[in-house]
Amino acid sequence: MKARKTVAVVGAGLGGLTVCGFLQRAGLSVTVYEQAAAFSRVGAGIILSANAMKAFRRLGIERDLIEAGIKPKSYVSRAWDSGETLYEIRFDAASEARYGGPYINIHRGDLHGVLERVVTPGTIAFDHRLVGLDEGRDAVRLSFENGVRVEADIVIGADGIRSRVRENLFGLEPPRFVGAVAQRAIFPAARLRESGIADCTKWWGPDRHILPYFMTGRRDEIYVIGVIPAPPWDSEASSLPSSRDDMLDSFTGFHLDLQRVLEAACDVSLWPIHDRERNDRWSAGRIVLLGDACHPMRPYMAAGGAMAVEDGVILSRCLAAFDDHDAAFRCYEATRIPRVAKVQRISIENSWMRGPTETDWFYCYDPCVAPLLAPDRSRLPDALTSEGDLL
Ligand SMILES: Cc1cc2nc3c(=O)[nH]c(=O)nc-3n(C[C@H](O)[C@H](O)[C@H](O)COP(=O)(O)OP(=O)(O)OC[C@H]3O[C@@H](n4cnc5c(N)ncnc54)[C@H](O)[C@@H]3O)c2cc1C
C-alpha cells in the first residue's frame, strides 16, 4: 500500500491552519512549521465574511468564533463630512440564510485562539523559521534556522506577505508599498462616555477612510483602522507607535460621530500597507503557495484573510482528489485565480460597499462545495470534487 502523503505547511496563519485542518481530515500527514515561539495577541481586529465562516463550520469552530467575536447588526457606509448613509447592509437571520453563514468581527488574538483547535494537537512546530528549501526528485527538504531539517512530499507556503517559500520559487522581490499607512487602535468601549456607536461603520473621505467596529458580542472593545496617504515607509519596523492626536489630525473635518470615537482612542499604532502585483504562478514542482504568500492585497475590502481560508479549502480538496501533485496544483490555480483576481482588483479600487453593491458572488460562495475547475476552466466531474473528499 502507498504510504500517506506527507505535507509540510510553512506558516500557522489563517491560511496555514485552515489548509492543515482540512488535509488532516482528508487523511494526509501534515506538520505546520511556524517561526514564532507562540501565538501572540496582535492588537488588531478582523472581519470574517460568510464565505470564510462556511469553511470554519466544516472545521467545527463556527459557534466558538461567534461567541468570541460579534455578529454585527449591520455594516454602514457613511460620507465623511455630512454623515449621510451611502449604503447599509443588515445582517440578520434572512441575510444569514441568503449567504449561508454569518458575518463576524473579532479580535485577531481571539480568532487564533479558536483556530488552533482545528488541527490535531502537536501538529504545530513553533520556533521553526524556514531558511531553505531544496527540491529533489521524490521529496522536498526544508531547513530551519534552529538547525532542524525535514523532508516532505509537498510543501505549502502559507508564510505571508514576505514569504520565504515564494522567494525560493521566484527570487527575492520585496512587496510593493501602496503609498498609504494604517492607523490602528484598540480600546475599551467604556472610554466612550456618550452613547454608543453602531456595530460597524466605514467612513469614506476623498483620499482616506476609517472603520470603527466592536470586536466582542459584549460590545466592550472597539477597534479602529484608518487608512491615510503617506510617503514611502523607510523604517525596518513592521509598525511604529503613533498617538490619538495624530489620528485626530488625520481625520480633521470628519463628522462629529467619528471625532467622538477618536477622542476615546488609545494605544494607536502605524502600519505600512503593502501588496504585490498580480502574479498567476502559484506553484512549481512539489511546492505551492496560498494566501498572502502569493496574492497579498490591500485591506480595503477586508477580504485577504477570507481569500487565504478559501485557498486552504480548495487546495486541500484538490490534493485529496488527485494523487498527482502537479494535477492538483493546476486544478487549484485554475479554480482560485479568477476569483482572487477579482478581489484584488476591487481591493485596489477601494469600492466595495461604498454604495449599492452586488455582494452575493462573494458572500454566497462556499469553498467546500464550489466546483473545481480544470486548467481549461471546464468543470471537473462532481464525483472527483464532492465534499466527501474532505470530510
Ligand atoms: C491593516 C490590515 C487589515 C486587514 N483586515 C482584514 C479583514 O478585516 N478581513 C480579512 O479577511 N483580511 C484582512 N486583512 C488581510 C489578512 O490579515 C491577511 O490577508 C491574512 O492574514 C493572510 O493570511 P495568511 O495565512 O496568508 O498569512 P499570515 O496571516 O501573514 O500568516 C503567515 C504566518 O507565517 C509565519 N511565517 C512567516 N515567515 C515564516 C518562515 N520563514 N518560517 C516559518 N513561519 C513563517 C508568520 O509568523 C505567520 O504566522 C488585513 C490586512 C491588513 C494589513
Ligand as a Chemical Component Dictionary entry (heavy atoms), coordinates in Angstrom:
data_LIG
# 
_chem_comp.id                   LIG 
_chem_comp.type                 NON-POLYMER 
_chem_comp.pdbx_formal_charge   0 
_chem_comp.three_letter_code    LIG 
# 
loop_
_chem_comp_atom.comp_id 
_chem_comp_atom.atom_id 
_chem_comp_atom.alt_atom_id 
_chem_comp_atom.type_symbol 
_chem_comp_atom.charge 
_chem_comp_atom.model_Cartn_x 
_chem_comp_atom.model_Cartn_y 
_chem_comp_atom.model_Cartn_z 
_chem_comp_atom.pdbx_ordinal 
LIG C1  C1  C 0 -4.322  46.548 8.151  1  
LIG C2  C2  C 0 -4.901  45.231 7.664  2  
LIG C3  C3  C 0 -6.248  44.906 7.912  3  
LIG C4  C4  C 0 -6.803  43.715 7.423  4  
LIG N1  N1  N 0 -8.117  43.423 7.677  5  
LIG C5  C5  C 0 -8.650  42.270 7.176  6  
LIG C6  C6  C 0 -10.024 41.934 7.423  7  
LIG O1  O1  O 0 -10.770 42.656 8.114  8  
LIG N2  N2  N 0 -10.506 40.764 6.900  9  
LIG C7  C7  C 0 -9.719  39.917 6.153  10 
LIG O2  O2  O 0 -10.202 38.874 5.692  11 
LIG N3  N3  N 0 -8.416  40.210 5.922  12 
LIG C8  C8  C 0 -7.869  41.347 6.414  13 
LIG N4  N4  N 0 -6.549  41.637 6.198  14 
LIG C9  C9  C 0 -5.737  40.674 5.425  15 
LIG C10 C10 C 0 -5.328  39.481 6.267  16 
LIG O3  O3  O 0 -4.777  39.872 7.501  17 
LIG C11 C11 C 0 -4.319  38.625 5.505  18 
LIG O4  O4  O 0 -4.710  38.503 4.168  19 
LIG C12 C12 C 0 -4.222  37.246 6.141  20 
LIG O5  O5  O 0 -3.713  37.354 7.455  21 
LIG C13 C13 C 0 -3.314  36.338 5.302  22 
LIG O6  O6  O 0 -3.237  35.096 5.938  23 
LIG P1  P1  P 0 -2.024  34.123 5.626  24 
LIG O7  O7  O 0 -2.305  32.874 6.403  25 
LIG O8  O8  O 0 -1.814  34.037 4.162  26 
LIG O9  O9  O 0 -0.727  34.871 6.186  27 
LIG P2  P2  P 0 -0.380  35.391 7.643  28 
LIG O10 O10 O 0 -1.600  35.617 8.446  29 
LIG O11 O11 O 0 0.548   36.549 7.449  30 
LIG O12 O12 O 0 0.414   34.185 8.321  31 
LIG C14 C14 C 0 1.718   33.862 7.923  32 
LIG C15 C15 C 0 2.379   33.041 9.030  33 
LIG O13 O13 O 0 3.633   32.557 8.546  34 
LIG C16 C16 C 0 4.624   32.728 9.544  35 
LIG N5  N5  N 0 5.925   32.812 8.867  36 
LIG C17 C17 C 0 6.395   33.825 8.082  37 
LIG N6  N6  N 0 7.632   33.536 7.623  38 
LIG C18 C18 C 0 7.948   32.311 8.122  39 
LIG C19 C19 C 0 9.103   31.473 7.987  40 
LIG N7  N7  N 0 10.173  31.819 7.243  41 
LIG N8  N8  N 0 9.098   30.277 8.620  42 
LIG C20 C20 C 0 8.024   29.890 9.371  43 
LIG N9  N9  N 0 6.915   30.658 9.535  44 
LIG C21 C21 C 0 6.884   31.841 8.911  45 
LIG C22 C22 C 0 4.215   34.023 10.246 46 
LIG O14 O14 O 0 4.794   34.138 11.539 47 
LIG C23 C23 C 0 2.689   33.870 10.283 48 
LIG O15 O15 O 0 2.248   33.178 11.424 49 
LIG C24 C24 C 0 -5.993  42.823 6.673  50 
LIG C25 C25 C 0 -4.632  43.129 6.450  51 
LIG C26 C26 C 0 -4.097  44.316 6.926  52 
LIG C27 C27 C 0 -2.626  44.630 6.647  53 
# 
loop_
_chem_comp_bond.comp_id 
_chem_comp_bond.atom_id_1 
_chem_comp_bond.atom_id_2 
_chem_comp_bond.value_order 
_chem_comp_bond.pdbx_ordinal 
LIG C1  C2  SING 1  
LIG C2  C3  SING 2  
LIG C2  C26 DOUB 3  
LIG C3  C4  DOUB 4  
LIG C4  N1  SING 5  
LIG C4  C24 SING 6  
LIG N1  C5  DOUB 7  
LIG C5  C6  SING 8  
LIG C5  C8  SING 9  
LIG C6  O1  DOUB 10 
LIG C6  N2  SING 11 
LIG N2  C7  SING 12 
LIG C7  O2  DOUB 13 
LIG C7  N3  SING 14 
LIG N3  C8  DOUB 15 
LIG C8  N4  SING 16 
LIG N4  C9  SING 17 
LIG N4  C24 SING 18 
LIG C9  C10 SING 19 
LIG C10 O3  SING 20 
LIG C10 C11 SING 21 
LIG C11 O4  SING 22 
LIG C11 C12 SING 23 
LIG C12 O5  SING 24 
LIG C12 C13 SING 25 
LIG C13 O6  SING 26 
LIG O6  P1  SING 27 
LIG P1  O7  DOUB 28 
LIG P1  O8  SING 29 
LIG P1  O9  SING 30 
LIG O9  P2  SING 31 
LIG P2  O10 DOUB 32 
LIG P2  O11 SING 33 
LIG P2  O12 SING 34 
LIG O12 C14 SING 35 
LIG C14 C15 SING 36 
LIG C15 O13 SING 37 
LIG C15 C23 SING 38 
LIG O13 C16 SING 39 
LIG C16 N5  SING 40 
LIG C16 C22 SING 41 
LIG N5  C17 SING 42 
LIG N5  C21 SING 43 
LIG C17 N6  DOUB 44 
LIG N6  C18 SING 45 
LIG C18 C19 SING 46 
LIG C18 C21 DOUB 47 
LIG C19 N7  SING 48 
LIG C19 N8  DOUB 49 
LIG N8  C20 SING 50 
LIG C20 N9  DOUB 51 
LIG N9  C21 SING 52 
LIG C22 O14 SING 53 
LIG C22 C23 SING 54 
LIG C23 O15 SING 55 
LIG C24 C25 DOUB 56 
LIG C25 C26 SING 57 
LIG C26 C27 SING 58 
# 
